[in-house]
Amino acid sequence: MASSRSYLDFILGQLSDLEGVRFRAMMGEFILYYQDKVIGGIYDDRLLVKPVQAAVSRMPDAPSELPYEGAKPMLLVENVDDSAFLQELFAAMAMELPAPKRKKTKS
């Protein structure tokens, strides 16, 4: 089942106070970036984030779910109605995640 654009719009609305949130559509789902770092994504209308310490400490009881078959487990964000929580979660995760790798240019 693909994710709906309306669910993506809802999540983006919840994160609208953060500058630098963007998404990329991929095979019917959406990858979410903050400050050019992959935070997680929307899979089957579920917000899933990487299981980094910043996320685990803020959601200790969050279920671990697979975004798709064969993928690594991610944390399900159940409290999507709390925009302040989501913004704080994304900001904390971005501080912990490594900077994106530079792509090599062909010469």
N, CA, C and O atoms as CSV, one atom per row, in Angstrom:
chain,resi,resn,atom,element,x,y,z
A,1,MET,N,N,0.845,-1.190,0.000
A,1,MET,CA,C,0.000,0.000,0.000
A,1,MET,C,C,0.883,1.244,0.000
A,1,MET,O,O,1.779,1.369,0.835
A,2,ALA,N,N,0.645,2.132,-0.899
A,2,ALA,CA,C,1.405,3.382,-0.973
A,2,ALA,C,C,0.863,4.393,0.029
A,2,ALA,O,O,-0.290,4.314,0.453
A,3,SER,N,N,1.698,5.324,0.391
A,3,SER,CA,C,1.288,6.377,1.313
A,3,SER,C,C,0.530,7.455,0.557
A,3,SER,O,O,0.758,7.681,-0.631
A,4,SER,N,N,-0.374,8.115,1.266
A,4,SER,CA,C,-1.183,9.155,0.635
A,4,SER,C,C,-0.492,10.518,0.739
A,4,SER,O,O,0.233,10.804,1.693
A,5,ARG,N,N,-0.741,11.330,-0.259
A,5,ARG,CA,C,-0.207,12.692,-0.247
A,5,ARG,C,C,-0.806,13.497,0.903
A,5,ARG,O,O,-0.144,14.383,1.444
A,6,SER,N,N,-2.050,13.202,1.284
A,6,SER,CA,C,-2.682,13.946,2.379
A,6,SER,C,C,-1.990,13.672,3.714
A,6,SER,O,O,-1.877,14.575,4.544
A,7,TYR,N,N,-1.524,12.434,3.933
A,7,TYR,CA,C,-0.797,12.135,5.176
A,7,TYR,C,C,0.555,12.851,5.167
A,7,TYR,O,O,0.970,13.404,6.186
A,8,LEU,N,N,1.236,12.844,4.035
A,8,LEU,CA,C,2.490,13.586,3.920
A,8,LEU,C,C,2.263,15.058,4.232
A,8,LEU,O,O,3.021,15.651,5.000
A,9,ASP,N,N,1.227,15.655,3.645
A,9,ASP,CA,C,0.926,17.068,3.885
A,9,ASP,C,C,0.644,17.327,5.356
A,9,ASP,O,O,1.044,18.364,5.886
A,10,PHE,N,N,-0.038,16.402,6.025
A,10,PHE,CA,C,-0.306,16.551,7.458
A,10,PHE,C,C,1.008,16.580,8.245
A,10,PHE,O,O,1.205,17.456,9.088
A,11,ILE,N,N,1.900,15.636,7.978
A,11,ILE,CA,C,3.177,15.576,8.693
A,11,ILE,C,C,4.013,16.817,8.394
A,11,ILE,O,O,4.605,17.393,9.307
A,12,LEU,N,N,4.070,17.235,7.139
A,12,LEU,CA,C,4.810,18.447,6.798
A,12,LEU,C,C,4.222,19.670,7.490
A,12,LEU,O,O,4.965,20.571,7.879
A,13,GLY,N,N,2.910,19.715,7.647
A,13,GLY,CA,C,2.269,20.804,8.384
A,13,GLY,C,C,2.679,20.804,9.849
A,13,GLY,O,O,2.888,21.862,10.443
A,14,GLN,N,N,2.793,19.621,10.424
A,14,GLN,CA,C,3.212,19.514,11.824
A,14,GLN,C,C,4.657,19.989,11.999
A,14,GLN,O,O,5.034,20.447,13.078
A,15,LEU,N,N,5.450,19.882,10.960
A,15,LEU,CA,C,6.867,20.268,11.012
A,15,LEU,C,C,7.127,21.633,10.389
A,15,LEU,O,O,8.281,22.002,10.172
A,16,SER,N,N,6.085,22.376,10.103
A,16,SER,CA,C,6.222,23.614,9.319
A,16,SER,C,C,7.052,24.697,10.003
A,16,SER,O,O,7.540,25.598,9.321
A,17,ASP,N,N,7.228,24.646,11.311
A,17,ASP,CA,C,8.048,25.650,11.992
A,17,ASP,C,C,9.545,25.380,11.849
A,17,ASP,O,O,10.363,26.237,12.184
A,18,LEU,N,N,9.906,24.206,11.360
A,18,LEU,CA,C,11.316,23.867,11.145
A,18,LEU,C,C,11.714,24.230,9.723
A,18,LEU,O,O,11.036,23.849,8.769
A,19,GLU,N,N,12.800,24.957,9.580
A,19,GLU,CA,C,13.321,25.255,8.248
A,19,GLU,C,C,14.227,24.115,7.828
A,19,GLU,O,O,15.018,23.620,8.630
A,20,GLY,N,N,14.121,23.701,6.594
A,20,GLY,CA,C,15.007,22.666,6.089
A,20,GLY,C,C,14.401,21.279,6.061
A,20,GLY,O,O,15.120,20.299,5.863
A,21,VAL,N,N,13.080,21.169,6.256
A,21,VAL,CA,C,12.411,19.877,6.123
A,21,VAL,C,C,12.014,19.729,4.661
A,21,VAL,O,O,11.404,20.622,4.071
A,22,ARG,N,N,12.369,18.593,4.094
A,22,ARG,CA,C,11.980,18.321,2.716
A,22,ARG,C,C,11.703,16.828,2.581
A,22,ARG,O,O,11.966,16.042,3.491
A,23,PHE,N,N,11.173,16.466,1.439
A,23,PHE,CA,C,10.859,15.065,1.206
A,23,PHE,C,C,11.221,14.691,-0.214
A,23,PHE,O,O,11.431,15.544,-1.077
A,24,ARG,N,N,11.286,13.395,-0.428
A,24,ARG,CA,C,11.496,12.863,-1.774
A,24,ARG,C,C,10.590,11.653,-1.930
A,24,ARG,O,O,10.606,10.748,-1.096
A,25,ALA,N,N,9.810,11.638,-2.983
A,25,ALA,CA,C,8.945,10.495,-3.261
A,25,ALA,C,C,9.803,9.345,-3.774
A,25,ALA,O,O,10.706,9.537,-4.589
A,26,MET,N,N,9.503,8.147,-3.281
A,26,MET,CA,C,10.250,6.981,-3.716
A,26,MET,C,C,9.350,5.756,-3.671
A,26,MET,O,O,8.985,5.280,-2.596
A,27,MET,N,N,8.998,5.253,-4.836
A,27,MET,CA,C,8.214,4.030,-4.970
A,27,MET,C,C,6.915,4.053,-4.147
A,27,MET,O,O,6.581,3.079,-3.471
A,28,GLY,N,N,6.207,5.154,-4.213
A,28,GLY,CA,C,4.925,5.271,-3.530
A,28,GLY,C,C,5.017,5.669,-2.069
A,28,GLY,O,O,3.996,5.789,-1.392
A,29,GLU,N,N,6.219,5.874,-1.581
A,29,GLU,CA,C,6.440,6.288,-0.196
A,29,GLU,C,C,7.198,7.612,-0.218
A,29,GLU,O,O,7.496,8.141,-1.289
A,30,PHE,N,N,7.514,8.155,0.976
A,30,PHE,CA,C,8.183,9.443,1.057
A,30,PHE,C,C,9.329,9.385,2.061
A,30,PHE,O,O,9.131,8.989,3.210
A,31,ILE,N,N,10.528,9.778,1.630
A,31,ILE,CA,C,11.691,9.879,2.501
A,31,ILE,C,C,11.705,11.300,3.054
A,31,ILE,O,O,11.544,12.258,2.298
A,32,LEU,N,N,11.896,11.448,4.372
A,32,LEU,CA,C,11.913,12.766,5.010
A,32,LEU,C,C,13.336,13.162,5.385
A,32,LEU,O,O,14.093,12.377,5.956
A,33,TYR,N,N,13.676,14.396,5.048
A,33,TYR,CA,C,14.992,14.954,5.345
A,33,TYR,C,C,14.816,16.174,6.236
A,33,TYR,O,O,13.833,16.907,6.127
A,34,TYR,N,N,15.782,16.375,7.114
A,34,TYR,CA,C,15.857,17.614,7.874
A,34,TYR,C,C,17.321,18.015,7.896
A,34,TYR,O,O,18.179,17.224,8.287
A,35,GLN,N,N,17.604,19.220,7.487
A,35,GLN,CA,C,18.967,19.729,7.361
A,35,GLN,C,C,19.805,18.790,6.486
A,35,GLN,O,O,20.971,18.522,6.777
A,36,ASP,N,N,19.195,18.306,5.428
A,36,ASP,CA,C,19.814,17.409,4.448
A,36,ASP,C,C,20.195,16.042,5.012
A,36,ASP,O,O,20.959,15.309,4.384
A,37,LYS,N,N,19.679,15.693,6.173
A,37,LYS,CA,C,19.933,14.389,6.780
A,37,LYS,C,C,18.657,13.560,6.725
A,37,LYS,O,O,17.570,14.068,6.996
A,38,VAL,N,N,18.789,12.288,6.376
A,38,VAL,CA,C,17.617,11.414,6.339
A,38,VAL,C,C,17.198,11.126,7.780
A,38,VAL,O,O,17.955,10.540,8.555
A,39,ILE,N,N,15.986,11.546,8.124
A,39,ILE,CA,C,15.448,11.336,9.464
A,39,ILE,C,C,14.608,10.062,9.484
A,39,ILE,O,O,14.642,9.300,10.451
A,40,GLY,N,N,13.866,9.844,8.423
A,40,GLY,CA,C,12.982,8.686,8.342
A,40,GLY,C,C,12.126,8.803,7.107
A,40,GLY,O,O,12.576,9.264,6.058
A,41,GLY,N,N,10.874,8.376,7.245
A,41,GLY,CA,C,10.005,8.449,6.097
A,41,GLY,C,C,8.570,8.102,6.444
A,41,GLY,O,O,8.236,7.753,7.576
A,42,ILE,N,N,7.750,8.212,5.435
A,42,ILE,CA,C,6.344,7.842,5.558
A,42,ILE,C,C,6.146,6.599,4.706
A,42,ILE,O,O,6.330,6.617,3.489
A,43,TYR,N,N,5.770,5.532,5.373
A,43,TYR,CA,C,5.589,4.228,4.741
A,43,TYR,C,C,4.204,3.708,5.122
A,43,TYR,O,O,3.903,3.557,6.306
A,44,ASP,N,N,3.372,3.439,4.138
A,44,ASP,CA,C,2.004,2.962,4.394
A,44,ASP,C,C,1.273,3.866,5.385
A,44,ASP,O,O,0.605,3.391,6.303
A,45,ASP,N,N,1.411,5.174,5.183
A,45,ASP,CA,C,0.791,6.188,6.047
A,45,ASP,C,C,1.183,6.026,7.518
A,45,ASP,O,O,0.370,6.227,8.420
A,46,ARG,N,N,2.448,5.658,7.736
A,46,ARG,CA,C,3.021,5.606,9.091
A,46,ARG,C,C,4.298,6.433,9.058
A,46,ARG,O,O,5.078,6.334,8.111
A,47,LEU,N,N,4.517,7.252,10.091
A,47,LEU,CA,C,5.757,7.998,10.224
A,47,LEU,C,C,6.753,7.116,10.964
A,47,LEU,O,O,6.559,6.788,12.135
A,48,LEU,N,N,7.821,6.736,10.270
A,48,LEU,CA,C,8.874,5.916,10.856
A,48,LEU,C,C,10.172,6.714,10.829
A,48,LEU,O,O,10.476,7.392,9.848
A,49,VAL,N,N,10.945,6.625,11.933
A,49,VAL,CA,C,12.211,7.340,12.018
A,49,VAL,C,C,13.333,6.364,12.332
A,49,VAL,O,O,13.099,5.261,12.826
A,50,LYS,N,N,14.554,6.788,12.039
A,50,LYS,CA,C,15.724,5.966,12.330
A,50,LYS,C,C,15.822,5.748,13.844
A,50,LYS,O,O,15.499,6.646,14.621
A,51,PRO,N,N,16.260,4.572,14.257
A,51,PRO,CA,C,16.334,4.274,15.694
A,51,PRO,C,C,17.621,4.774,16.345
A,51,PRO,O,O,18.329,3.999,16.989
A,52,VAL,N,N,17.928,6.045,16.188
A,52,VAL,CA,C,19.107,6.632,16.831
A,52,VAL,C,C,18.773,6.948,18.289
A,52,VAL,O,O,17.603,6.996,18.669
A,53,GLN,N,N,19.799,7.160,19.090
A,53,GLN,CA,C,19.598,7.369,20.528
A,53,GLN,C,C,18.639,8.515,20.838
A,53,GLN,O,O,17.839,8.415,21.768
A,54,ALA,N,N,18.708,9.585,20.080
A,54,ALA,CA,C,17.818,10.728,20.316
A,54,ALA,C,C,16.356,10.326,20.182
A,54,ALA,O,O,15.510,10.813,20.930
A,55,ALA,N,N,16.054,9.451,19.247
A,55,ALA,CA,C,14.676,8.994,19.055
A,55,ALA,C,C,14.281,7.977,20.116
A,55,ALA,O,O,13.181,8.040,20.664
A,56,VAL,N,N,15.177,7.041,20.405
A,56,VAL,CA,C,14.889,6.002,21.402
A,56,VAL,C,C,14.644,6.623,22.775
A,56,VAL,O,O,13.742,6.197,23.496
A,57,SER,N,N,15.438,7.623,23.139
A,57,SER,CA,C,15.277,8.243,24.459
A,57,SER,C,C,13.978,9.037,24.575
A,57,SER,O,O,13.427,9.160,25.669
A,58,ARG,N,N,13.487,9.574,23.470
A,58,ARG,CA,C,12.242,10.346,23.499
A,58,ARG,C,C,11.002,9.469,23.314
A,58,ARG,O,O,9.888,9.878,23.641
A,59,MET,N,N,11.208,8.265,22.789
A,59,MET,CA,C,10.088,7.337,22.566
A,59,MET,C,C,10.511,5.926,23.017
A,59,MET,O,O,10.627,5.022,22.191
A,60,PRO,N,N,10.737,5.743,24.312
A,60,PRO,CA,C,11.265,4.455,24.782
A,60,PRO,C,C,10.342,3.267,24.521
A,60,PRO,O,O,10.810,2.132,24.434
A,61,ASP,N,N,9.071,3.506,24.399
A,61,ASP,CA,C,8.116,2.414,24.184
A,61,ASP,C,C,7.646,2.303,22.738
A,61,ASP,O,O,6.704,1.568,22.443
A,62,ALA,N,N,8.291,3.024,21.847
A,62,ALA,CA,C,7.877,3.006,20.437
A,62,ALA,C,C,8.118,1.633,19.833
A,62,ALA,O,O,9.187,1.049,20.007
A,63,PRO,N,N,7.123,1.121,19.125
A,63,PRO,CA,C,7.323,-0.164,18.459
A,63,PRO,C,C,8.309,-0.040,17.303
A,63,PRO,O,O,8.371,0.984,16.622
A,64,SER,N,N,9.064,-1.087,17.103
A,64,SER,CA,C,9.994,-1.165,15.991
A,64,SER,C,C,9.271,-1.842,14.829
A,64,SER,O,O,8.725,-2.934,14.988
A,65,GLU,N,N,9.267,-1.199,13.665
A,65,GLU,CA,C,8.544,-1.728,12.511
A,65,GLU,C,C,9.412,-1.645,11.265
A,65,GLU,O,O,10.320,-0.820,11.168
A,66,LEU,N,N,9.111,-2.512,10.325
A,66,LEU,CA,C,9.814,-2.501,9.045
A,66,LEU,C,C,9.092,-1.575,8.073
A,66,LEU,O,O,7.878,-1.694,7.908
A,67,PRO,N,N,9.796,-0.668,7.435
A,67,PRO,CA,C,9.144,0.192,6.440
A,67,PRO,C,C,8.685,-0.605,5.228
A,67,PRO,O,O,7.650,-0.303,4.634
A,68,TYR,N,N,9.453,-1.616,4.868
A,68,TYR,CA,C,9.124,-2.510,3.754
A,68,TYR,C,C,9.940,-3.779,3.961
A,68,TYR,O,O,10.906,-3.789,4.724
A,69,GLU,N,N,9.552,-4.826,3.290
A,69,GLU,CA,C,10.226,-6.112,3.450
A,69,GLU,C,C,11.697,-6.012,3.059
A,69,GLU,O,O,12.034,-5.504,1.989
A,70,GLY,N,N,12.557,-6.498,3.930
A,70,GLY,CA,C,13.992,-6.487,3.678
A,70,GLY,C,C,14.710,-5.259,4.215
A,70,GLY,O,O,15.935,-5.183,4.129
A,71,ALA,N,N,13.986,-4.306,4.764
A,71,ALA,CA,C,14.595,-3.081,5.297
A,71,ALA,C,C,14.977,-3.266,6.761
A,71,ALA,O,O,14.546,-4.214,7.417
A,72,LYS,N,N,15.786,-2.352,7.251
A,72,LYS,CA,C,16.134,-2.341,8.667
A,72,LYS,C,C,14.949,-1.793,9.458
A,72,LYS,O,O,14.203,-0.953,8.954
A,73,PRO,N,N,14.769,-2.265,10.699
A,73,PRO,CA,C,13.659,-1.758,11.525
A,73,PRO,C,C,13.823,-0.272,11.828
A,73,PRO,O,O,14.935,0.240,11.958
A,74,MET,N,N,12.689,0.396,11.933
A,74,MET,CA,C,12.641,1.808,12.290
A,74,MET,C,C,11.633,1.964,13.420
A,74,MET,O,O,10.875,1.039,13.714
A,75,LEU,N,N,11.624,3.132,14.051
A,75,LEU,CA,C,10.690,3.395,15.149
A,75,LEU,C,C,9.420,4.052,14.621
A,75,LEU,O,O,9.475,4.997,13.834
A,76,LEU,N,N,8.288,3.541,15.063
A,76,LEU,CA,C,7.001,4.126,14.700
A,76,LEU,C,C,6.724,5.316,15.607
A,76,LEU,O,O,6.751,5.188,16.831
A,77,VAL,N,N,6.458,6.472,15.011
A,77,VAL,CA,C,6.095,7.666,15.776
A,77,VAL,C,C,4.580,7.667,15.894
A,77,VAL,O,O,3.869,7.866,14.909
A,78,GLU,N,N,4.097,7.442,17.103
A,78,GLU,CA,C,2.655,7.374,17.314
A,78,GLU,C,C,2.055,8.730,17.679
A,78,GLU,O,O,0.857,8.946,17.494
A,79,ASN,N,N,2.873,9.639,18.193
A,79,ASN,CA,C,2.398,10.927,18.676
A,79,ASN,C,C,2.503,11.999,17.588
A,79,ASN,O,O,3.089,13.058,17.812
A,80,VAL,N,N,1.937,11.724,16.418
A,80,VAL,CA,C,2.063,12.660,15.292
A,80,VAL,C,C,1.172,13.892,15.428
A,80,VAL,O,O,1.339,14.859,14.685
A,81,ASP,N,N,0.232,13.866,16.366
A,81,ASP,CA,C,-0.646,15.027,16.555
A,81,ASP,C,C,0.014,16.146,17.351
A,81,ASP,O,O,-0.511,17.258,17.397
A,82,ASP,N,N,1.142,15.877,17.969
A,82,ASP,CA,C,1.856,16.853,18.792
A,82,ASP,C,C,2.987,17.472,17.967
A,82,ASP,O,O,4.080,16.912,17.887
A,83,SER,N,N,2.722,18.618,17.359
A,83,SER,CA,C,3.715,19.228,16.468
A,83,SER,C,C,4.976,19.641,17.222
A,83,SER,O,O,6.073,19.526,16.675
A,84,ALA,N,N,4.854,20.117,18.458
A,84,ALA,CA,C,6.035,20.504,19.237
A,84,ALA,C,C,6.932,19.292,19.481
A,84,ALA,O,O,8.155,19.398,19.396
A,85,PHE,N,N,6.334,18.154,19.780
A,85,PHE,CA,C,7.107,16.926,19.987
A,85,PHE,C,C,7.826,16.522,18.706
A,85,PHE,O,O,9.013,16.197,18.741
A,86,LEU,N,N,7.122,16.537,17.574
A,86,LEU,CA,C,7.733,16.148,16.306
A,86,LEU,C,C,8.899,17.067,15.941
A,86,LEU,O,O,9.942,16.603,15.482
A,87,GLN,N,N,8.719,18.348,16.144
A,87,GLN,CA,C,9.780,19.290,15.815
A,87,GLN,C,C,10.998,19.084,16.706
A,87,GLN,O,O,12.134,19.144,16.237
A,88,GLU,N,N,10.761,18.844,17.978
A,88,GLU,CA,C,11.864,18.606,18.916
A,88,GLU,C,C,12.562,17.289,18.572
A,88,GLU,O,O,13.788,17.205,18.644
A,89,LEU,N,N,11.800,16.270,18.203
A,89,LEU,CA,C,12.356,14.979,17.821
A,89,LEU,C,C,13.260,15.124,16.593
A,89,LEU,O,O,14.385,14.624,16.594
A,90,PHE,N,N,12.785,15.796,15.558
A,90,PHE,CA,C,13.573,15.979,14.342
A,90,PHE,C,C,14.838,16.786,14.632
A,90,PHE,O,O,15.911,16.452,14.129
A,91,ALA,N,N,14.724,17.833,15.432
A,91,ALA,CA,C,15.893,18.664,15.752
A,91,ALA,C,C,16.939,17.856,16.518
A,91,ALA,O,O,18.131,17.960,16.229
A,92,ALA,N,N,16.509,17.057,17.483
A,92,ALA,CA,C,17.442,16.246,18.260
A,92,ALA,C,C,18.100,15.181,17.395
A,92,ALA,O,O,19.301,14.934,17.512
A,93,MET,N,N,17.319,14.555,16.532
A,93,MET,CA,C,17.872,13.527,15.656
A,93,MET,C,C,18.892,14.124,14.684
A,93,MET,O,O,19.919,13.501,14.416
A,94,ALA,N,N,18.630,15.295,14.165
A,94,ALA,CA,C,19.541,15.927,13.211
A,94,ALA,C,C,20.885,16.225,13.851
A,94,ALA,O,O,21.915,16.157,13.181
A,95,MET,N,N,20.893,16.551,15.127
A,95,MET,CA,C,22.162,16.819,15.813
A,95,MET,C,C,22.979,15.540,15.952
A,95,MET,O,O,24.208,15.597,15.985
A,96,GLU,N,N,22.323,14.397,16.034
A,96,GLU,CA,C,23.009,13.123,16.230
A,96,GLU,C,C,23.434,12.457,14.921
A,96,GLU,O,O,24.461,11.779,14.874
A,97,LEU,N,N,22.666,12.642,13.883
A,97,LEU,CA,C,22.958,11.973,12.610
A,97,LEU,C,C,24.159,12.610,11.918
A,97,LEU,O,O,24.368,13.818,12.024
A,98,PRO,N,N,24.951,11.802,11.211
A,98,PRO,CA,C,26.122,12.351,10.520
A,98,PRO,C,C,25.711,13.213,9.333
A,98,PRO,O,O,24.617,13.077,8.785
A,99,ALA,N,N,26.604,14.084,8.962
A,99,ALA,CA,C,26.381,14.928,7.775
A,99,ALA,C,C,26.337,14.040,6.541
A,99,ALA,O,O,27.019,13.016,6.488
A,100,PRO,N,N,25.541,14.422,5.550
A,100,PRO,CA,C,25.478,13.613,4.336
A,100,PRO,C,C,26.835,13.576,3.642
A,100,PRO,O,O,27.594,14.545,3.684
A,101,LYS,N,N,27.128,12.452,3.005
A,101,LYS,CA,C,28.396,12.293,2.281
A,101,LYS,C,C,28.322,13.076,0.982
A,101,LYS,O,O,27.288,13.107,0.313
A,102,ARG,N,N,29.410,13.693,0.645
A,102,ARG,CA,C,29.505,14.426,-0.617
A,102,ARG,C,C,29.596,13.433,-1.762
A,102,ARG,O,O,30.320,12.441,-1.677
A,103,LYS,N,N,28.870,13.698,-2.819
A,103,LYS,CA,C,28.947,12.842,-3.995
A,103,LYS,C,C,30.195,13.213,-4.791
A,103,LYS,O,O,30.523,14.386,-4.967
A,104,LYS,N,N,30.865,12.189,-5.258
A,104,LYS,CA,C,32.059,12.420,-6.072
A,104,LYS,C,C,31.629,12.878,-7.455
A,104,LYS,O,O,30.670,12.363,-8.030
A,105,THR,N,N,32.349,13.844,-7.967
A,105,THR,CA,C,32.062,14.323,-9.315
A,105,THR,C,C,32.919,13.541,-10.303
A,105,THR,O,O,34.068,13.201,-10.019
A,106,LYS,N,N,32.351,13.267,-11.447
A,106,LYS,CA,C,33.110,12.576,-12.493
A,106,LYS,C,C,33.996,13.576,-13.200
A,106,LYS,O,O,33.578,14.683,-13.541
A,107,SER,N,N,35.225,13.160,-13.411
A,107,SER,CA,C,36.144,14.098,-14.085
A,107,SER,C,C,36.491,13.653,-15.474
A,107,SER,O,O,37.249,14.331,-16.168
